[in-house]
Amino acid sequence: MTTTKKPPASRRRSPGPVPVAPPCGTCDGTGETTTTVRVGRKRREIGAIQTGLCPDCFGTGTA
């Protein structure tokens, strides 16, 4: 009767660090950009600010 030894079980490794994409430079990672509203013939600025999706990252916040 021959006996065969099993190889030692391999140890489980924890996953390495997940690479993180750098934040977008235009929106600083928020996904939104702001634009000051200009009105009138002289194009004066008013207090209202419009927000919209960032055109560089399309709202994802990562480059």
Backbone as XML, in Angstrom:
<?xml version="1.0"?>
<chain id="A" units="angstrom">
  <residue number="1" name="MET">
    <atom name="N" x="0.828" y="-1.157" z="0.000"/>
    <atom name="CA" x="0.000" y="0.000" z="0.000"/>
    <atom name="C" x="0.895" y="1.249" z="0.000"/>
  </residue>
  <residue number="2" name="THR">
    <atom name="N" x="0.633" y="2.125" z="-0.937"/>
    <atom name="CA" x="1.438" y="3.336" z="-1.010"/>
    <atom name="C" x="0.608" y="4.506" z="-0.505"/>
  </residue>
  <residue number="3" name="THR">
    <atom name="N" x="1.232" y="5.362" z="0.186"/>
    <atom name="CA" x="0.537" y="6.553" z="0.676"/>
    <atom name="C" x="1.108" y="7.764" z="-0.033"/>
  </residue>
  <residue number="4" name="THR">
    <atom name="N" x="0.211" y="8.590" z="-0.452"/>
    <atom name="CA" x="0.658" y="9.830" z="-1.097"/>
    <atom name="C" x="0.296" y="10.994" z="-0.198"/>
  </residue>
  <residue number="5" name="LYS">
    <atom name="N" x="1.217" y="11.888" z="-0.074"/>
    <atom name="CA" x="0.968" y="13.062" z="0.758"/>
    <atom name="C" x="0.416" y="14.177" z="-0.107"/>
  </residue>
  <residue number="6" name="LYS">
    <atom name="N" x="-0.551" y="14.853" z="0.444"/>
    <atom name="CA" x="-1.104" y="16.005" z="-0.248"/>
    <atom name="C" x="-0.156" y="17.190" z="-0.069"/>
  </residue>
  <residue number="7" name="PRO">
    <atom name="N" x="-0.042" y="18.019" z="-1.094"/>
    <atom name="CA" x="0.780" y="19.225" z="-0.898"/>
    <atom name="C" x="0.089" y="20.146" z="0.101"/>
  </residue>
  <residue number="8" name="PRO">
    <atom name="N" x="0.852" y="20.930" z="0.838"/>
    <atom name="CA" x="0.220" y="21.821" z="1.818"/>
    <atom name="C" x="-0.694" y="22.827" z="1.103"/>
  </residue>
  <residue number="9" name="ALA">
    <atom name="N" x="-1.794" y="23.126" z="1.742"/>
    <atom name="CA" x="-2.756" y="24.079" z="1.163"/>
    <atom name="C" x="-2.110" y="25.461" z="1.076"/>
  </residue>
  <residue number="10" name="SER">
    <atom name="N" x="-2.339" y="26.120" z="-0.031"/>
    <atom name="CA" x="-1.758" y="27.446" z="-0.193"/>
    <atom name="C" x="-2.554" y="28.439" z="0.647"/>
  </residue>
  <residue number="11" name="ARG">
    <atom name="N" x="-1.855" y="29.404" z="1.181"/>
    <atom name="CA" x="-2.512" y="30.414" z="1.997"/>
    <atom name="C" x="-3.227" y="31.404" z="1.092"/>
  </residue>
  <residue number="12" name="ARG">
    <atom name="N" x="-4.365" y="31.856" z="1.550"/>
    <atom name="CA" x="-5.102" y="32.858" z="0.780"/>
    <atom name="C" x="-4.444" y="34.216" z="0.984"/>
  </residue>
  <residue number="13" name="ARG">
    <atom name="N" x="-4.323" y="34.902" z="-0.087"/>
    <atom name="CA" x="-3.734" y="36.236" z="-0.015"/>
    <atom name="C" x="-4.837" y="37.269" z="-0.081"/>
  </residue>
  <residue number="14" name="SER">
    <atom name="N" x="-4.649" y="38.322" z="0.652"/>
    <atom name="CA" x="-5.617" y="39.411" z="0.568"/>
    <atom name="C" x="-5.343" y="40.171" z="-0.732"/>
  </residue>
  <residue number="15" name="PRO">
    <atom name="N" x="-6.406" y="40.662" z="-1.357"/>
    <atom name="CA" x="-6.183" y="41.385" z="-2.613"/>
    <atom name="C" x="-5.369" y="42.654" z="-2.372"/>
  </residue>
  <residue number="16" name="GLY">
    <atom name="N" x="-4.577" y="42.997" z="-3.343"/>
    <atom name="CA" x="-3.733" y="44.183" z="-3.226"/>
    <atom name="C" x="-4.577" y="45.446" z="-3.290"/>
  </residue>
  <residue number="17" name="PRO">
    <atom name="N" x="-3.936" y="46.565" z="-3.141"/>
    <atom name="CA" x="-4.687" y="47.827" z="-3.195"/>
    <atom name="C" x="-5.274" y="48.035" z="-4.588"/>
  </residue>
  <residue number="18" name="VAL">
    <atom name="N" x="-6.498" y="48.515" z="-4.604"/>
    <atom name="CA" x="-7.193" y="48.766" z="-5.865"/>
    <atom name="C" x="-6.713" y="50.101" z="-6.415"/>
  </residue>
  <residue number="19" name="PRO">
    <atom name="N" x="-6.283" y="50.135" z="-7.676"/>
    <atom name="CA" x="-5.841" y="51.421" z="-8.225"/>
    <atom name="C" x="-7.013" y="52.391" z="-8.342"/>
  </residue>
  <residue number="20" name="VAL">
    <atom name="N" x="-6.806" y="53.598" z="-7.882"/>
    <atom name="CA" x="-7.849" y="54.616" z="-7.900"/>
    <atom name="C" x="-7.506" y="55.627" z="-8.988"/>
  </residue>
  <residue number="21" name="ALA">
    <atom name="N" x="-8.496" y="55.909" z="-9.827"/>
    <atom name="CA" x="-8.282" y="56.892" z="-10.890"/>
    <atom name="C" x="-8.194" y="58.287" z="-10.270"/>
  </residue>
  <residue number="22" name="PRO">
    <atom name="N" x="-7.338" y="59.142" z="-10.815"/>
    <atom name="CA" x="-7.229" y="60.488" z="-10.256"/>
    <atom name="C" x="-8.503" y="61.289" z="-10.534"/>
  </residue>
  <residue number="23" name="PRO">
    <atom name="N" x="-8.855" y="62.211" z="-9.643"/>
    <atom name="CA" x="-10.046" y="63.014" z="-9.883"/>
    <atom name="C" x="-9.859" y="63.932" z="-11.085"/>
  </residue>
  <residue number="24" name="CYS">
    <atom name="N" x="-10.961" y="64.266" z="-11.687"/>
    <atom name="CA" x="-10.964" y="65.145" z="-12.864"/>
    <atom name="C" x="-10.467" y="66.533" z="-12.454"/>
  </residue>
  <residue number="25" name="GLY">
    <atom name="N" x="-9.655" y="67.145" z="-13.279"/>
    <atom name="CA" x="-9.118" y="68.468" z="-12.965"/>
    <atom name="C" x="-10.118" y="69.594" z="-13.147"/>
  </residue>
  <residue number="26" name="THR">
    <atom name="N" x="-11.088" y="69.399" z="-14.028"/>
    <atom name="CA" x="-12.062" y="70.458" z="-14.296"/>
    <atom name="C" x="-13.075" y="70.593" z="-13.168"/>
  </residue>
  <residue number="27" name="CYS">
    <atom name="N" x="-13.613" y="69.452" z="-12.705"/>
    <atom name="CA" x="-14.666" y="69.496" z="-11.688"/>
    <atom name="C" x="-14.172" y="69.083" z="-10.306"/>
  </residue>
  <residue number="28" name="ASP">
    <atom name="N" x="-12.896" y="68.761" z="-10.147"/>
    <atom name="CA" x="-12.293" y="68.323" z="-8.880"/>
    <atom name="C" x="-12.982" y="67.085" z="-8.305"/>
  </residue>
  <residue number="29" name="GLY">
    <atom name="N" x="-13.485" y="66.217" z="-9.180"/>
    <atom name="CA" x="-14.069" y="64.961" z="-8.751"/>
    <atom name="C" x="-15.536" y="65.011" z="-8.376"/>
  </residue>
  <residue number="30" name="THR">
    <atom name="N" x="-16.188" y="66.169" z="-8.493"/>
    <atom name="CA" x="-17.601" y="66.258" z="-8.116"/>
    <atom name="C" x="-18.515" y="65.820" z="-9.251"/>
  </residue>
  <residue number="31" name="GLY">
    <atom name="N" x="-18.071" y="65.938" z="-10.497"/>
    <atom name="CA" x="-18.907" y="65.563" z="-11.646"/>
    <atom name="C" x="-19.754" y="66.699" z="-12.172"/>
  </residue>
  <residue number="32" name="GLU">
    <atom name="N" x="-19.723" y="67.844" z="-11.506"/>
    <atom name="CA" x="-20.507" y="69.000" z="-11.940"/>
    <atom name="C" x="-19.617" y="70.222" z="-12.111"/>
  </residue>
  <residue number="33" name="THR">
    <atom name="N" x="-19.964" y="71.050" z="-13.068"/>
    <atom name="CA" x="-19.281" y="72.320" z="-13.248"/>
    <atom name="C" x="-20.293" y="73.437" z="-13.055"/>
  </residue>
  <residue number="34" name="THR">
    <atom name="N" x="-19.823" y="74.602" z="-12.670"/>
    <atom name="CA" x="-20.720" y="75.736" z="-12.455"/>
    <atom name="C" x="-20.377" y="76.855" z="-13.421"/>
  </residue>
  <residue number="35" name="THR">
    <atom name="N" x="-21.395" y="77.580" z="-13.808"/>
    <atom name="CA" x="-21.233" y="78.714" z="-14.707"/>
    <atom name="C" x="-22.061" y="79.871" z="-14.177"/>
  </residue>
  <residue number="36" name="THR">
    <atom name="N" x="-21.477" y="81.049" z="-14.130"/>
    <atom name="CA" x="-22.205" y="82.236" z="-13.697"/>
    <atom name="C" x="-23.118" y="82.694" z="-14.826"/>
  </residue>
  <residue number="37" name="VAL">
    <atom name="N" x="-24.332" y="83.077" z="-14.473"/>
    <atom name="CA" x="-25.315" y="83.520" z="-15.467"/>
    <atom name="C" x="-25.083" y="84.994" z="-15.761"/>
  </residue>
  <residue number="38" name="ARG">
    <atom name="N" x="-25.035" y="85.333" z="-17.036"/>
    <atom name="CA" x="-24.875" y="86.734" z="-17.457"/>
    <atom name="C" x="-26.151" y="87.179" z="-18.164"/>
  </residue>
  <residue number="39" name="VAL">
    <atom name="N" x="-26.639" y="88.347" z="-17.802"/>
    <atom name="CA" x="-27.890" y="88.854" z="-18.386"/>
    <atom name="C" x="-27.715" y="90.296" z="-18.819"/>
  </residue>
  <residue number="40" name="GLY">
    <atom name="N" x="-28.602" y="90.724" z="-19.674"/>
    <atom name="CA" x="-28.638" y="92.125" z="-20.089"/>
    <atom name="C" x="-27.727" y="92.432" z="-21.258"/>
  </residue>
  <residue number="41" name="ARG">
    <atom name="N" x="-27.891" y="93.659" z="-21.751"/>
    <atom name="CA" x="-27.116" y="94.087" z="-22.910"/>
    <atom name="C" x="-25.628" y="94.195" z="-22.583"/>
  </residue>
  <residue number="42" name="LYS">
    <atom name="N" x="-25.314" y="94.604" z="-21.369"/>
    <atom name="CA" x="-23.914" y="94.744" z="-20.974"/>
    <atom name="C" x="-23.359" y="93.449" z="-20.375"/>
  </residue>
  <residue number="43" name="ARG">
    <atom name="N" x="-24.158" y="92.415" z="-20.388"/>
    <atom name="CA" x="-23.760" y="91.080" z="-19.937"/>
    <atom name="C" x="-23.253" y="91.087" z="-18.499"/>
  </residue>
  <residue number="44" name="ARG">
    <atom name="N" x="-24.034" y="91.717" z="-17.617"/>
    <atom name="CA" x="-23.638" y="91.750" z="-16.210"/>
    <atom name="C" x="-23.956" y="90.408" z="-15.551"/>
  </residue>
  <residue number="45" name="GLU">
    <atom name="N" x="-23.173" y="90.075" z="-14.555"/>
    <atom name="CA" x="-23.351" y="88.808" z="-13.851"/>
    <atom name="C" x="-24.393" y="88.980" z="-12.757"/>
  </residue>
  <residue number="46" name="ILE">
    <atom name="N" x="-25.234" y="87.971" z="-12.589"/>
    <atom name="CA" x="-26.186" y="87.977" z="-11.485"/>
    <atom name="C" x="-25.786" y="86.877" z="-10.510"/>
  </residue>
  <residue number="47" name="GLY">
    <atom name="N" x="-26.424" y="86.827" z="-9.385"/>
    <atom name="CA" x="-26.042" y="85.886" z="-8.342"/>
    <atom name="C" x="-26.337" y="84.429" z="-8.649"/>
  </residue>
  <residue number="48" name="ALA">
    <atom name="N" x="-27.193" y="84.158" z="-9.625"/>
    <atom name="CA" x="-27.557" y="82.766" z="-9.906"/>
    <atom name="C" x="-26.412" y="82.043" z="-10.599"/>
  </residue>
  <residue number="49" name="ILE">
    <atom name="N" x="-26.204" y="80.801" z="-10.207"/>
    <atom name="CA" x="-25.166" y="79.980" z="-10.808"/>
    <atom name="C" x="-25.823" y="78.711" z="-11.339"/>
  </residue>
  <residue number="50" name="GLN">
    <atom name="N" x="-25.528" y="78.371" z="-12.573"/>
    <atom name="CA" x="-26.064" y="77.147" z="-13.164"/>
    <atom name="C" x="-25.038" y="76.037" z="-13.021"/>
  </residue>
  <residue number="51" name="THR">
    <atom name="N" x="-25.516" y="74.832" z="-12.739"/>
    <atom name="CA" x="-24.634" y="73.678" z="-12.662"/>
    <atom name="C" x="-25.004" y="72.703" z="-13.765"/>
  </residue>
  <residue number="52" name="GLY">
    <atom name="N" x="-24.017" y="71.957" z="-14.198"/>
    <atom name="CA" x="-24.247" y="70.966" z="-15.244"/>
    <atom name="C" x="-23.175" y="69.897" z="-15.183"/>
  </residue>
  <residue number="53" name="LEU">
    <atom name="N" x="-23.331" y="68.867" z="-16.006"/>
    <atom name="CA" x="-22.354" y="67.788" z="-16.052"/>
    <atom name="C" x="-21.026" y="68.305" z="-16.582"/>
  </residue>
  <residue number="54" name="CYS">
    <atom name="N" x="-19.969" y="67.755" z="-16.036"/>
    <atom name="CA" x="-18.632" y="68.136" z="-16.473"/>
    <atom name="C" x="-18.398" y="67.604" z="-17.897"/>
  </residue>
  <residue number="55" name="PRO">
    <atom name="N" x="-17.980" y="68.443" z="-18.833"/>
    <atom name="CA" x="-17.774" y="67.980" z="-20.202"/>
    <atom name="C" x="-16.530" y="67.092" z="-20.371"/>
  </residue>
  <residue number="56" name="ASP">
    <atom name="N" x="-15.599" y="67.148" z="-19.417"/>
    <atom name="CA" x="-14.381" y="66.331" z="-19.541"/>
    <atom name="C" x="-14.588" y="64.902" z="-19.068"/>
  </residue>
  <residue number="57" name="CYS">
    <atom name="N" x="-15.326" y="64.714" z="-17.980"/>
    <atom name="CA" x="-15.499" y="63.357" z="-17.435"/>
    <atom name="C" x="-16.937" y="62.854" z="-17.541"/>
  </residue>
  <residue number="58" name="PHE">
    <atom name="N" x="-17.831" y="63.663" z="-18.084"/>
    <atom name="CA" x="-19.247" y="63.309" z="-18.261"/>
    <atom name="C" x="-19.911" y="62.892" z="-16.956"/>
  </residue>
  <residue number="59" name="GLY">
    <atom name="N" x="-19.565" y="63.554" z="-15.868"/>
    <atom name="CA" x="-20.226" y="63.337" z="-14.594"/>
    <atom name="C" x="-19.683" y="62.204" z="-13.756"/>
  </residue>
  <residue number="60" name="THR">
    <atom name="N" x="-18.640" y="61.504" z="-14.213"/>
    <atom name="CA" x="-18.115" y="60.400" z="-13.413"/>
    <atom name="C" x="-17.205" y="60.893" z="-12.296"/>
  </residue>
  <residue number="61" name="GLY">
    <atom name="N" x="-16.555" y="62.034" z="-12.491"/>
    <atom name="CA" x="-15.670" y="62.583" z="-11.470"/>
    <atom name="C" x="-14.246" y="62.078" z="-11.547"/>
  </residue>
  <residue number="62" name="THR">
    <atom name="N" x="-13.969" y="61.119" z="-12.438"/>
    <atom name="CA" x="-12.613" y="60.594" z="-12.580"/>
    <atom name="C" x="-12.096" y="60.884" z="-13.965"/>
  </residue>
  <residue number="63" name="ALA">
    <atom name="N" x="-10.796" y="61.096" z="-14.061"/>
    <atom name="CA" x="-10.183" y="61.414" z="-15.343"/>
    <atom name="C" x="-10.112" y="60.188" z="-16.226"/>
  </residue>
</chain>
